[in-house]
Amino acid sequence: MGKLNKFYLTGFILLGVAIGLVILGTFIIAGGRGVGVVFMLLAFPVAAIGSVLIYVGAFREGAFERTKRVIDKAFGITEVRSNNQFNGTWFEVWLKRFLYTLFVMVTFGIGTAWAITWWRRYMWNNTVVDGKQMVYTATGGDYFVKRIVWLLLSIVTFGVYAIFFRPVREEAYLLNHLHFVGEQPQGAVNQFHGGWMDFFLVRTTAYLLMFTIVGLPFGMSMLYNFRYANWQVDGKRFVFHGSWNSIMARTAFWLLLTASTFGLWWVFARHAAHQRWVVENLTTTTEAK
């Protein structure tokens, strides 16, 4: 029996044990003894371990990759671009999010600017678009000063600046510190071309659509397409190719992974998968728009 079959076999045995524990616990409780609750609680970690083993076996065998291709085909999704890549691993992404969140908590929110900067640096420094490595150069101290200025402007304008103008300034700040390694031609500018009112209307419409759940893929597609279509880095304009049906296909696949791992995939691997999907749907062009 090969290793893959051992993963499957062990996983299914553990799932069977978990079901047996639930049944046993139910009978014990029905008999008037509270100790049956212990058996039922024990069933959850046993089932979780079994599910993880089945997931590992399916992953090593390529079953999930084949399922993803089937789902993509059903939604009419074409193959992704092979020269785009996100090199971060799911564990690194989860660990960094955990540590950065912990840092924000222990600094009572003061360290937010540094945590966001570290996060952006990790994500973009592990991103390759059109075969070109990207790098994020901002510092936490500089971003902290910017956030203070934006906060003061928001206060003196009674929140108007925060609602209408800050999102555009956030995009512009990110882009001013985002570059392609070794490709910063003289005179090339980094710019967010979206107007403040356009961005406000798109964000408002997108969030309203996403709030309805049914409109989630349409809202996400609208927001991503507008955002990345207005990016310019080192003189190159970005194009985002993700469509609403592409988002639906990925969501269906991610929900399958989440259900098959009792939610563990959603907790640990979702952010890395999302960034990988975004990167796979980006291209650049030097044509003026």
Phi, psi and omega in degrees: 000128184284171182298320182298317179295328178294321177299310180300312184299312180298318180297314180292325177298316179295322176297320177297319177297319180298316178298319178298320179296321178296315180296316179298315180298322179297316180295321181294318178296320179297334179277002176092012180248124184289345181299343179298335178297324180299317179296321181291321177292324179295335182295330184294308178295326178296316178294322180296316179296317178299319180295319179297318179297319177296319178297316179299316178298317180294322180294315181292332179277347181086014183294319181291323178295320178293321178296319178300319179294323178296315179296317178301317180296321180296328180264005178074031182269132179276170179296145180283168183279123186286341181269009171254143185202140168248119189268356179288144178268160181298324182290318178298316180298313180298314183297317181293320177298318180297312182293320180292321177296318178297320179298317178298320182293314183287340177262010178054038176090345182296327182276010182303317182300319179290319180297316179296319180296315178298319180296312179298319180298315180297312185295313183281330176290347175254020183246135176237125179237126183054037178078006184247126179290138179254160181214141179248126192247002182292158176245155180296322180296316179296318180292325178299315179298317179299317181295325177296315179298314180296323179295316179297318178296324179293323181292313184289342178255014178055040175090351182298317180297318181297322184282316190260322192253328184299318180304322178290320179293326177297315179297316181296320179296315179302313184292326179296342181244015179248130184217164168268132183300125177075006181228076175234073185300146181298132179089346179287138184245154171255131187203147170256116188274352181287133177285156184297321181287321177300315181295321178297314181294318180295315180297316181298313180296317181297315181293324177295320178294316181293330179295334181279357181069305179299324181272007183307307182296326179291318179295315179296318179297317179298313183294314181294317181297318179294314184299304186285334177292343180256010177274139171224120182233123180052040177083358181256131175272145180265152174228132178252128186256000180288130181247174181298322180288332174294319178294319178298318180296315180294320180298318179298318180293317180293323177294325176297314178296320180296314181295322184286347180242018180055038176088351183296321180298318182297322181287316190261328191243354187298316185294321178294319179295321180295314179297321179296320179295317179299312182297321180297338183256015179254140168221167179237157177214149178264001180286139178288146179241000000 
